[in-house]
Amino acid sequence: RLKVGVLISGRGSNLQALLDAAADPAFPAEVVLVVSNVPNVTGLARAQKAGVATATVNHREYKNRLDFDHAVTETLENSGVEFVCLAGFMRLVTKEFVAHWHNRMINIHPALLPLFPGLDTHQRALDEGCKLHGCTVHFVRHEMDSGPIVGQAAVPVLPDDTENSLAIRVLGAEHRLYPECLKLIAEQKITISGNRLIHRHTSQITEDMI
Ligand code: GAR
């Protein structure tokens, strides 16, 4: 099974979705380490409950981003991590970190990229009057919230939605999408060509994935 390290900064509900999927021995990836840049967050407790090793690499203890990113890579590699999933990891990473994990690191973003990179995606979708919103799993490139898209899941924006009600609907889609995308990659069902993914077995794509 592909040895995955998950980077988090907080709640870790997407981490939980990955842990739940990987609890099935037939799932082609296993989570071998969870790293948080913030001490004592809920996500770390979720990992411990699942019997997965954890580490905290506190960015406040490093003098710059490069030193912090080196420490994260060292921590991941000491645990034999082959592939990285960012799951609510709220730090910008250096281009050196992105280069090191090139095509070996994915992120989940709460919008239908390339719409709404950055923060406050749900409020921005409401402000724009979007009728569809959703989430994206993508390989990480140096430009923030960009890179080859692995999968997307769309949800409707309903007339009475608030930022919170929309966030909850998108989060449900995130929890289905992230394990599906990791599975596709771990089964080597895709190859990357430029900014595009070539699906070798399109029958693997679920209804959730556009
Ligand atoms: C998720 O909605 C994720 O898409 C988002 O943060 C939340 C983390 O929740 N990520 C970003 O905004 C990345 N810039 P979780 O900790 O419960 O998985």
Residues whose N, C-alpha, C, O or C-beta is under 5 A from the ligand:
A	BS01	GAR	G10 R11 G12 S13 N14 L15 A87 G88 F89 I108 H109 P110 G118
